Amino acid sequence: MALKLRAMTYNAEEQVRAQKNQASYLVQLSGRTTPKGLHCLSMRLTAEYFALSPEERQLPNQQRVHDADLYHYAVFSDNVLACAVVVNSTVSSAMEPEKIVFHVVTDSLNLPAISMWFLLNPPGKATIQIQSLVDFKGLSAIYNSTLKQQNSRDSRYTSALNHLRFYLPYVFPQLNKIVLFDHDVVVQKDLAGLWSLNMKGKVIGAVDTCREGEPSFRRMDTLINFSDPFVIKRFDAKACTWAFGMNLFDLQEWRRHKLTALYNKYLQLGYRRQLWKAGSLPLGWATFYNRTVILDRRWHKLGLGHEAGAGPDGVEQAAVLHYDGVMKPWLDIGNGRYKSYWSKYISYDHPYLQQCNIHE
């Protein structure tokens, strides 16, 4: 009898384990899938865009996109709703929206849809520029050929839009500073204070992720191979880590230190020696090693896209909320506790959203 009960317990535990693994797989799969409503929205916007004449496709105030005295923000994305929220929330939260210039970079497939969205929904007094990856002809051949070698089937890691962040001085040659957002953030405070921060000669401003016990905690050796002599010689496994998502960049310092060339060196070296795990974060830690100024945590709250969540502390006070993780707010699997912070910047009564069955 004891043996039979033990066998039944073992079988039950195996079934629970299998179901947990299946649930985890389905969540991961959902996080990589484009919702049907979002696909419908893109198709409708694209059709509308191509019905316009070339003159009607022009966005206003394009003479301001190179003005280095303004506040320049960028987001690289193929998701029209995500771009809409990043732009709308930033402009809505700004004390001086007329000083904002937003640069949206997408791929050629989604350029018409994203352009049409902002033609129909201009960002108030702010200026917006929409560009495609193909506009940067000198860069596309370089990173497309190298990223194909990335050892990952997850497009989030191999996406050219994800790695374009390492070419910022080439994408924006006339700018001195820029704030780069990931597309899974929402802004809820005025960010003008970022532009007066003392960067102390560093290249990137970021919040740290090196506090043990927090959901965002990461160690250098979780994503970087410290068994390799090259890595051991150049990096400290105990060095404080930091996050992408909302980062201030000093492009002048970047150019001075030739960090894009350093990134390409590390990228190529990683293919031959497996120095880093897939994705842009370990390469960011390496490229900007000792060139990072740590921002106050109130600028950037992490963890809202994980099942465990970030915890309520600091959510209301944070300038930027980041839904890092697979539970994005535009997905059905999005974390319900924090979805409203994102969805309030979407007008769900918009005819196209209604027609595509996109709702809260």
C-alpha positions in Angstrom: 0.0 0.0 0.0 2.8 2.4 0.9 4.5 1.7 -2.5 1.2 2.3 -4.3 0.7 5.6 -2.5 4.2 6.7 -3.2 3.8 5.9 -6.9 0.5 7.8 -7.1 2.1 10.8 -5.4 5.0 10.7 -7.8 2.6 10.5 -10.8 0.6 13.5 -9.5 3.8 15.5 -9.0 4.9 14.7 -12.5 1.5 15.8 -13.9 1.7 19.1 -12.0 5.3 19.7 -13.2 4.3 19.0 -16.8 1.3 21.4 -16.5 3.5 24.1 -15.1 6.0 23.7 -17.9 3.2 23.8 -20.5 1.7 26.9 -18.9 5.1 28.6 -18.8 5.7 27.7 -22.5 2.3 29.1 -23.5 3.0 32.4 -21.6 6.4 32.7 -23.4 4.7 31.9 -26.7 2.0 34.5 -26.2 4.6 37.1 -25.4 6.1 36.6 -28.8 2.9 36.5 -30.8 1.2 39.6 -32.4 -2.4 39.8 -31.3 -5.0 39.6 -34.0 -6.4 43.0 -33.1 -3.0 44.6 -33.4 -2.5 43.0 -36.8 -5.9 44.2 -38.0 -5.1 47.8 -36.8 -1.8 47.8 -38.7 -3.5 46.6 -41.9 -6.2 49.3 -41.7 -3.7 52.0 -41.0 -1.5 50.8 -43.9 -4.3 50.8 -46.4 -5.3 54.3 -45.3 -1.7 55.5 -45.6 -1.4 54.3 -49.2 -4.6 56.1 -50.1 -2.9 59.4 -49.3 -0.9 61.5 -51.8 2.8 61.9 -51.1 2.1 65.5 -49.9 -0.5 64.3 -47.4 1.9 61.8 -45.9 4.2 64.6 -44.6 4.4 65.2 -40.9 4.6 68.8 -39.7 7.5 70.7 -38.2 10.2 68.4 -39.6 12.7 71.3 -39.6 12.9 70.9 -35.8 14.1 67.2 -35.8 17.8 68.2 -35.8 17.5 71.1 -33.3 20.0 70.1 -30.6 18.5 72.7 -28.1 15.2 70.7 -27.9 14.5 67.5 -25.8 15.0 64.5 -28.1 13.4 61.1 -27.3 13.5 58.0 -29.4 11.7 54.6 -29.5 12.6 51.8 -31.9 9.5 49.5 -32.4 7.3 47.7 -34.9 4.3 48.0 -32.6 1.9 50.8 -33.4 0.0 50.8 -30.1 3.2 50.6 -28.0 4.6 53.6 -29.9 1.4 55.5 -29.4 1.5 55.0 -25.6 5.2 56.0 -25.3 4.7 59.2 -27.3 1.3 60.1 -25.9 2.4 59.5 -22.2 5.6 61.4 -22.6 4.0 64.4 -24.2 1.0 64.4 -21.8 3.3 64.3 -18.8 5.5 67.1 -20.0 5.5 70.7 -18.6 6.8 72.0 -21.9 5.6 69.7 -24.7 6.6 72.2 -27.4 10.2 71.4 -26.6 9.8 67.7 -27.3 11.0 66.0 -30.5 10.2 62.3 -30.8 12.0 60.0 -33.1 10.3 56.7 -33.9 12.3 54.1 -35.9 10.5 51.0 -37.2 10.9 48.5 -40.1 9.7 49.1 -43.6 6.7 46.8 -43.2 5.3 48.9 -40.3 6.4 52.4 -41.4 3.1 53.1 -43.2 0.9 52.0 -40.2 2.9 54.0 -37.6 3.1 57.0 -39.8 -0.7 56.9 -40.4 -1.4 56.7 -36.7 0.5 59.9 -36.0 -1.0 61.6 -39.0 -4.4 60.9 -37.5 -3.3 61.4 -33.9 -0.6 64.1 -33.8 1.3 64.5 -30.5 0.0 68.0 -29.6 2.6 70.7 -29.5 5.5 68.1 -29.8 7.2 67.2 -33.0 7.5 63.6 -34.3 9.7 62.0 -36.9 9.0 58.5 -38.3 11.9 56.6 -39.9 12.5 53.2 -41.3 15.6 51.0 -40.8 16.2 51.2 -44.5 16.8 54.9 -44.1 20.1 54.0 -42.5 21.7 52.3 -45.5 25.2 52.5 -44.2 24.2 50.6 -41.1 21.8 48.0 -42.3 24.3 45.9 -44.1 26.6 45.9 -41.0 24.2 44.8 -38.3 21.9 42.6 -40.4 24.8 40.4 -41.4 26.2 40.1 -37.8 22.8 39.7 -36.1 22.0 36.7 -38.3 24.8 34.9 -36.4 23.1 35.4 -33.0 22.4 32.0 -31.5 18.8 32.5 -30.7 15.4 31.7 -32.2 13.8 34.5 -30.3 13.3 37.6 -32.5 13.4 39.8 -29.5 17.1 39.1 -29.2 18.0 39.1 -32.9 15.9 42.1 -34.0 17.8 44.8 -35.8 15.5 47.3 -34.0 16.8 46.0 -30.6 20.4 46.3 -31.6 20.0 49.7 -33.3 20.6 51.3 -29.9 24.3 50.7 -30.3 24.4 53.0 -33.4 22.7 56.0 -31.9 25.5 58.5 -32.9 25.1 57.4 -36.5 21.3 57.5 -36.4 21.3 61.0 -34.9 24.5 62.6 -36.1 23.4 66.1 -35.3 22.3 65.5 -31.7 24.4 65.7 -28.5 22.0 64.0 -26.1 19.0 61.7 -26.4 16.7 59.6 -24.2 16.0 56.2 -25.6 12.9 54.2 -24.5 12.1 50.6 -25.0 8.6 50.3 -26.4 7.2 48.6 -23.3 7.3 51.7 -21.1 4.8 54.4 -20.1 5.8 57.8 -18.9 3.9 59.4 -16.0 6.1 62.3 -14.9 7.8 65.3 -16.6 11.2 64.2 -17.8 12.7 67.6 -18.3 15.0 67.2 -15.3 16.9 64.5 -17.1 18.4 67.0 -19.4 20.1 68.9 -16.6 21.6 65.8 -14.9 25.4 65.8 -14.5 26.6 62.8 -16.5 30.1 63.1 -14.9 31.7 62.4 -18.3 29.8 59.1 -18.6 28.0 57.9 -21.7 24.8 56.3 -20.4 22.4 57.0 -17.5 20.5 54.0 -16.2 18.9 52.6 -13.1 20.8 49.8 -11.3 19.7 46.2 -11.1 22.3 45.0 -8.6 20.3 44.9 -5.3 19.8 41.4 -4.1 16.3 40.3 -3.2 14.6 42.5 -5.8 12.8 41.0 -8.9 15.1 43.1 -11.2 18.3 41.8 -9.6 20.9 40.6 -12.0 24.6 39.6 -11.7 27.1 40.2 -14.4 27.9 36.5 -14.6 24.3 35.6 -15.3 24.6 36.8 -18.9 28.4 37.1 -19.4 30.7 34.1 -19.5 33.3 34.6 -16.7 35.0 31.3 -17.4 36.7 33.0 -20.4 40.1 34.7 -19.8 39.2 37.6 -22.0 36.2 38.4 -19.8 38.0 37.9 -16.5 40.7 40.3 -17.6 38.3 43.1 -18.5 35.3 42.9 -16.3 34.4 42.4 -12.6 31.7 39.8 -12.0 30.6 41.8 -9.0 30.2 45.1 -10.8 26.8 46.7 -10.5 24.4 45.9 -13.4 21.8 48.2 -14.9 18.8 48.2 -17.1 17.8 49.3 -20.6 14.3 50.7 -20.9 14.8 54.4 -20.2 18.3 55.6 -20.8 19.9 59.0 -21.2 22.9 59.0 -23.7 25.6 61.6 -24.1 26.3 61.1 -27.8 29.4 63.4 -27.8 31.1 61.2 -25.2 30.0 58.1 -27.1 31.7 59.4 -30.3 34.8 60.4 -28.4 35.2 56.9 -27.0 34.3 55.2 -30.3 31.9 52.8 -28.5 30.0 51.6 -31.6 33.3 50.2 -32.8 33.8 48.6 -29.4 30.3 47.0 -29.6 31.0 45.5 -33.0 34.3 44.1 -31.7 32.5 42.5 -28.7 29.7 41.2 -30.9 32.1 39.5 -33.3 34.2 38.1 -30.5 31.2 36.7 -28.8 30.3 34.6 -31.9 33.7 32.9 -31.9 34.0 32.4 -28.1 30.4 32.5 -26.7 31.2 35.3 -24.3 27.6 36.6 -23.9 24.1 35.2 -23.9 21.7 36.3 -26.7 20.3 39.8 -26.6 21.5 43.4 -26.3 21.8 43.6 -22.5 25.1 41.7 -21.9 26.6 43.6 -24.8 25.4 46.8 -23.3 27.0 46.0 -20.0 30.3 45.3 -21.8 30.2 48.2 -24.2 29.3 50.8 -21.5 31.4 49.2 -18.8 32.7 51.9 -16.4 30.9 54.5 -18.6 27.5 54.4 -16.8 26.1 56.9 -14.3 23.4 55.4 -12.1 20.1 57.2 -12.0 17.8 57.6 -9.0 15.2 54.8 -8.9 12.4 57.3 -9.2 13.2 57.8 -12.8 12.6 54.2 -13.9 10.5 51.5 -12.3 11.2 48.0 -13.5 9.4 44.6 -13.4 5.8 45.3 -14.3 5.8 42.7 -17.1 6.6 39.7 -14.8 4.2 37.4 -13.2 5.6 38.1 -9.7 5.3 41.8 -10.5 7.5 44.6 -9.2 5.6 45.2 -6.0 3.6 48.4 -5.5 6.4 50.4 -3.9 7.4 53.3 -6.1 4.9 52.7 -8.9 3.0 55.9 -8.4 6.1 58.0 -7.8 8.1 56.6 -10.7 8.6 58.8 -13.8 8.7 55.8 -16.1 7.1 52.4 -15.7 8.7 49.5 -17.5 6.8 46.3 -18.4 9.9 44.3 -18.9 9.1 40.6 -19.1 6.7 38.7 -21.4 3.5 40.0 -19.9 3.2 43.1 -22.0 0.2 45.5 -21.4 -1.1 45.1 -24.9 -1.4 41.4 -24.5 -4.2 39.4 -22.9 -1.6 37.9 -20.5 -0.6 41.4 -19.4 -0.3 41.9 -15.6 -3.7 43.2 -14.6 -2.5 45.0 -11.6 -0.5 47.5 -13.7 -2.3 47.5 -17.0 -4.4 50.6 -16.3 -1.3 52.8 -16.1 -0.6 51.9 -19.7 -4.2 51.7 -21.1 -5.2 55.1 -20.0 -3.1 56.6 -22.8 -5.1 54.6 -25.4 -8.3 56.0 -26.8 -10.3 52.8 -27.0 -13.2 54.6 -28.6 -11.0 55.3 -31.7 -12.9 53.9 -34.7 -10.1 51.7 -35.9 -9.6 50.2 -32.4 -13.3 49.5 -32.2 -13.4 47.9 -35.7 -10.4 45.7 -34.7 -11.9 44.7 -31.4 -9.1 46.2 -29.3 -10.4 47.1 -25.9 -9.2 47.3 -22.3 
